[in-house]
């Protein structure tokens, strides 16, 4: 998968196949996104990105939250509110983030001492447990999301590679180029199909 983000809420995800057309292309900004399923010639237009992601993969997170989790920030623009030292070289930090509109998100981040450094190990936030594989640079090598909600059971792992930051992205990156002869579908129809739920 190729992923691109631009703060505060722009996203592009492209699910690559070994050959041929992508499995899916999701792009949007400002709370509205389009999903194209090129192989099925189906499209969802102008839906909330978290609703599309939830129906597609079971991970109902908006672009800002997804970016925060992938980069190890856990919540957008985190502020530390408390911290604790534990035995065995462990520490935990409580963080919070207040979004536009006053929505408040909280999380707990767990770190392990490695020599003179602290490495991100895990985090908990709302309905998610997050496990990190430390990388050699500023970002994790891998991220595993595990749902803690009783009604949605999801476990998904993303390995991060070729990470680039502070790049200028073409605004067209957050727009889906729509081919001819695609058939509209709804988020509910996508949820029933669950194209990535078993992968």
C-alpha positions in Angstrom: 0.0 0.0 0.0 1.1 3.5 -0.7 -0.1 6.1 1.8 0.1 9.9 1.7 -1.1 12.4 4.3 -1.3 16.1 4.6 -2.3 17.8 7.8 -4.9 18.5 9.0 -7.1 15.9 7.3 -6.0 14.9 3.8 -5.4 11.3 2.9 -4.5 9.0 0.0 -4.3 5.2 0.3 -3.7 3.0 -2.7 -3.8 -0.8 -2.2 -1.4 -2.3 -4.7 -1.7 -5.7 -6.3 1.1 -7.9 -7.6 0.1 -6.9 -11.1 -2.7 -4.9 -12.9 -5.0 -2.3 -11.4 -4.8 -1.3 -7.7 -7.2 -3.1 -5.4 -8.5 0.2 -4.2 -7.8 3.9 -4.2 -9.0 6.1 -1.4 -8.5 9.8 -1.4 -10.0 12.9 0.2 -9.7 16.0 2.3 -11.7 18.0 4.8 -13.9 15.1 6.0 -15.0 13.9 2.5 -13.4 11.1 0.6 -13.9 8.9 -2.5 -13.1 5.2 -2.7 -12.6 3.6 -6.1 -12.5 -0.2 -6.6 -11.0 -0.4 -10.1 -11.3 -4.2 -10.4 -15.0 -4.1 -9.6 -15.7 -0.8 -11.3 -17.4 0.5 -8.2 -17.1 3.9 -6.5 -18.2 5.6 -3.3 -18.2 9.4 -3.6 -18.2 12.1 -0.9 -18.3 9.9 2.2 -16.5 10.3 5.6 -13.1 8.7 5.3 -13.4 7.0 8.7 -16.6 5.4 7.5 -15.0 4.1 4.3 -12.0 2.8 6.2 -14.2 1.1 8.7 -16.2 -0.6 6.0 -13.2 -1.6 4.0 -10.9 -2.8 6.8 -12.7 -2.6 10.1 -10.4 0.3 11.2 -12.7 3.3 11.5 -10.2 6.1 12.0 -10.1 9.5 10.3 -6.9 10.7 8.5 -5.5 12.7 11.4 -5.8 9.8 13.8 -4.4 7.3 11.3 -1.4 9.6 10.7 -0.8 10.1 14.4 -0.9 6.3 15.0 1.5 5.5 12.1 4.0 8.1 13.2 4.0 7.1 16.9 2.2 10.3 18.1 -0.9 8.1 18.9 -3.2 11.2 18.9 -3.0 14.3 16.7 -0.9 17.1 18.3 -0.4 15.3 21.6 0.2 17.1 24.9 1.6 15.1 27.9 -0.6 15.4 31.0 1.1 12.8 33.3 3.9 10.2 33.5 5.0 7.3 35.5 8.1 5.1 35.8 7.6 1.4 36.2 9.9 -1.5 37.1 11.9 -3.2 34.3 12.9 0.0 32.5 9.3 0.9 31.5 7.5 4.2 31.6 4.0 5.4 30.6 2.9 8.8 29.6 -0.7 10.1 29.4 -1.3 12.3 26.4 -4.3 14.3 25.2 -5.3 16.1 22.1 -8.1 18.6 21.5 -9.4 18.8 17.9 -11.3 21.6 16.2 -14.9 21.5 17.5 -13.6 20.7 21.0 -13.4 16.9 20.5 -10.9 15.6 23.1 -8.8 12.4 22.6 -6.7 10.8 25.3 -4.2 8.0 25.2 -1.5 6.3 27.2 1.9 5.7 25.6 4.3 3.0 26.9 8.1 3.3 26.5 11.0 1.1 27.2 14.5 2.2 28.0 17.1 1.1 25.5 20.5 2.4 26.7 20.3 6.2 27.0 17.1 6.4 24.8 13.4 5.6 25.3 11.8 3.5 22.6 8.0 3.5 21.9 6.6 0.1 22.6 2.8 0.4 22.8 -0.2 2.6 23.4 -3.8 2.5 24.3 -6.5 4.9 23.0 -10.3 4.8 22.9 -11.1 1.4 21.3 -7.5 0.5 20.2 -4.4 -1.2 21.6 -1.4 -0.3 19.5 1.9 -2.2 19.4 5.0 -0.7 17.9 8.2 -2.3 16.5 10.9 0.3 17.0 12.7 1.5 13.9 16.2 2.9 13.5 15.0 6.4 12.7 12.2 8.7 14.0 9.4 6.4 13.0 8.3 2.9 14.0 9.3 0.0 11.8 5.9 -1.6 12.2 2.5 -0.8 13.8 -0.1 -3.3 14.9 -3.6 -2.1 15.7 -5.8 -4.4 17.8 -9.5 -3.5 18.5 -10.5 -3.7 22.1 -14.2 -3.2 21.2 -16.5 -6.1 21.9 -18.5 -5.6 18.8 -15.6 -5.1 16.3 -12.7 -7.6 16.4 -9.9 -6.3 14.2 -6.1 -7.0 14.1 -4.1 -5.3 11.4 -0.3 -4.8 11.0 1.4 -2.2 8.8 5.1 -2.3 8.1 6.5 1.2 7.3 9.2 1.7 4.7 10.4 4.5 2.5 8.9 7.1 4.8 9.3 10.7 3.6 8.2 13.7 5.6 7.8 17.5 4.9 7.3 16.9 1.2 5.2 19.1 -1.0 2.3 17.1 -2.3 0.3 17.9 -5.4 -3.3 18.7 -4.4 -4.4 16.2 -7.1 -2.9 13.4 -4.9 -6.0 13.8 -2.7 -8.5 13.4 -5.6 -9.5 10.1 -7.2 -9.3 10.1 -10.9 -12.6 8.6 -11.8 -12.8 6.3 -14.9 -15.8 6.0 -17.1 -18.5 3.4 -16.5 -18.1 3.0 -12.8 -21.1 2.0 -10.7 -21.9 4.0 -7.5 -22.1 2.0 -4.2 -22.8 3.0 -0.6 -20.7 2.6 2.5 -23.2 0.0 3.7 -22.8 -2.1 0.6 -19.0 -1.9 1.0 -19.4 -3.0 4.7 -21.5 -6.0 3.7 -18.9 -7.0 1.0 -16.0 -6.5 3.5 -13.4 -6.8 0.7 -10.4 -6.7 3.0 -11.8 -8.2 6.2 -10.3 -11.6 5.7 -6.8 -10.4 4.7 
